[in-house]
Amino acid sequence: MREKIQELTGKLGREPYDTELAAGLGVTLTELEALRNSSEPLRFENIDDTYSDSNMAFADETPDSLALLADEELRSSVAGAIADLPERLQLVIQLYFVEELNLAEIAETLSVSIPRVHQLKAQALEKLRSALKDVAEIL
């Protein structure tokens, strides 16, 4: 490949384009690229010189075991706190946060007024905050 580049440079008076080099070698552009990649020397660098905690090339997107455990414990605590609520408050929490209904839709579902749904939601959130105060900042 180097010989062909030198030959074409002498003929053309400039560096040959990839298409000219591929034609001179009798290969396609894809094959030329593969040939270039296979002929590049491998470089080995000391990992201590290359690695950096702040380099995003070394970042791992998956959470570590501690984060997974903490997340599972938090989920378990929240689920337990919701399960300890009275059934009506559980329903309000489910309709608001899981089903994503607005207060008017919840009021229609429960056959109560919108202000009453607001009171029930506030009551449920206060009980959850109280139950989870030692676990995490919730809502």
C-alpha positions as CSV (number, residue, x, y, z in Angstrom):
1,M,0.0,0.0,0.0
2,R,2.9,2.4,0.8
3,E,4.5,1.6,-2.5
4,K,1.3,2.3,-4.4
5,I,0.8,5.6,-2.5
6,Q,4.3,6.7,-3.4
7,E,3.8,5.7,-7.0
8,L,0.5,7.6,-7.3
9,T,1.9,10.6,-5.5
10,G,4.8,10.7,-8.1
11,K,2.3,10.4,-11.0
12,L,-0.3,12.8,-9.7
13,G,2.0,15.3,-7.9
14,R,-0.2,15.1,-4.8
15,E,-1.4,12.5,-2.3
16,P,-3.9,10.2,-4.1
17,Y,-7.6,10.3,-3.1
18,D,-9.0,7.1,-1.5
19,T,-10.8,6.3,-4.8
20,E,-7.6,6.6,-6.8
21,L,-5.7,4.5,-4.3
22,A,-8.4,1.8,-4.3
23,A,-8.4,1.7,-8.1
24,G,-4.6,1.5,-8.2
25,L,-4.7,-1.4,-5.8
26,G,-7.6,-3.1,-7.5
27,V,-9.8,-3.1,-4.4
28,T,-13.1,-1.4,-3.3
29,L,-13.2,1.5,-0.9
30,T,-14.5,-0.9,1.8
31,E,-11.6,-3.3,1.2
32,L,-9.1,-0.3,1.3
33,E,-10.5,0.8,4.7
34,A,-10.2,-2.8,6.0
35,L,-6.6,-3.0,4.7
36,R,-5.7,0.3,6.4
37,N,-7.2,-0.9,9.7
38,S,-5.4,-4.2,9.6
39,S,-2.1,-2.7,8.8
40,E,-2.2,-0.1,11.6
41,P,0.2,-1.1,14.4
42,L,-1.3,-1.9,17.8
43,R,-0.5,0.4,20.7
44,F,-0.2,-0.8,24.2
45,E,-0.3,1.8,27.0
46,N,0.1,1.3,30.7
47,I,-3.4,1.2,32.2
48,D,-2.3,3.4,35.1
49,D,-1.2,6.1,32.7
50,T,-4.4,5.9,30.7
51,Y,-7.2,5.3,33.3
52,S,-8.9,8.2,35.0
53,D,-12.0,8.2,37.2
54,S,-13.2,11.4,35.5
55,N,-12.8,10.0,32.0
56,M,-16.3,9.1,30.7
57,A,-14.8,6.4,28.4
58,F,-14.3,4.3,31.6
59,A,-17.7,5.1,33.1
60,D,-20.1,2.3,33.8
61,E,-23.8,3.2,33.3
62,T,-25.1,0.3,35.4
63,P,-25.6,1.1,39.1
64,D,-23.3,-0.6,41.6
65,S,-24.5,-3.2,44.1
66,L,-24.8,-0.7,46.9
67,A,-27.1,1.6,44.8
68,L,-29.2,-1.4,43.8
69,L,-29.6,-2.5,47.4
70,A,-30.4,1.0,48.6
71,D,-33.0,1.3,45.8
72,E,-34.6,-2.0,46.7
73,E,-34.7,-1.1,50.4
74,L,-36.3,2.3,49.6
75,R,-38.9,0.6,47.4
76,S,-39.7,-1.9,50.1
77,S,-40.0,0.8,52.7
78,V,-42.3,2.9,50.5
79,A,-44.4,-0.1,49.6
80,G,-44.7,-1.0,53.3
81,A,-45.7,2.5,54.2
82,I,-48.4,2.6,51.5
83,A,-49.7,-0.8,52.6
84,D,-50.0,0.5,56.2
85,L,-52.3,3.3,55.0
86,P,-56.1,2.9,55.3
87,E,-57.6,1.5,52.1
88,R,-59.2,4.7,51.0
89,L,-55.9,6.6,51.3
90,Q,-54.2,3.8,49.4
91,L,-56.7,4.2,46.7
92,V,-56.1,7.9,46.5
93,I,-52.3,7.4,46.2
94,Q,-52.8,4.7,43.6
95,L,-55.2,6.8,41.5
96,Y,-53.0,9.9,41.7
97,F,-49.5,8.5,41.4
98,V,-49.9,5.3,39.5
99,E,-53.0,5.9,37.4
100,E,-52.0,9.6,37.1
101,L,-55.6,10.8,37.4
102,N,-56.1,14.5,38.3
103,L,-58.1,15.5,41.4
104,A,-61.3,16.0,39.5
105,E,-61.1,12.5,38.0
106,I,-60.4,11.0,41.4
107,A,-63.3,12.9,42.9
108,E,-65.6,11.5,40.3
109,T,-64.3,8.0,40.9
110,L,-64.7,8.2,44.6
111,S,-68.0,10.2,44.4
112,V,-66.6,13.0,46.6
113,S,-65.8,16.6,46.1
114,I,-62.4,17.9,44.7
115,P,-61.5,19.6,48.0
116,R,-62.2,16.3,49.8
117,V,-59.8,14.5,47.4
118,H,-57.2,17.2,48.1
119,Q,-57.6,16.6,51.8
120,L,-57.3,12.8,51.4
121,K,-54.2,13.2,49.3
122,A,-52.6,15.6,51.8
123,Q,-53.5,13.2,54.6
124,A,-52.0,10.2,52.8
125,L,-48.8,12.1,52.0
126,E,-48.4,13.3,55.5
127,K,-48.8,9.8,56.8
128,L,-46.2,8.6,54.3
129,R,-43.8,11.3,55.2
130,S,-44.1,10.5,58.8
131,A,-43.7,6.7,58.2
132,L,-40.6,7.3,56.0
133,K,-38.9,10.2,57.8
134,D,-36.0,8.0,58.9
135,V,-35.7,6.3,55.5
136,A,-35.6,9.1,52.9
137,E,-36.8,12.5,51.8
138,I,-40.1,11.6,50.2
139,L,-42.3,14.1,48.3
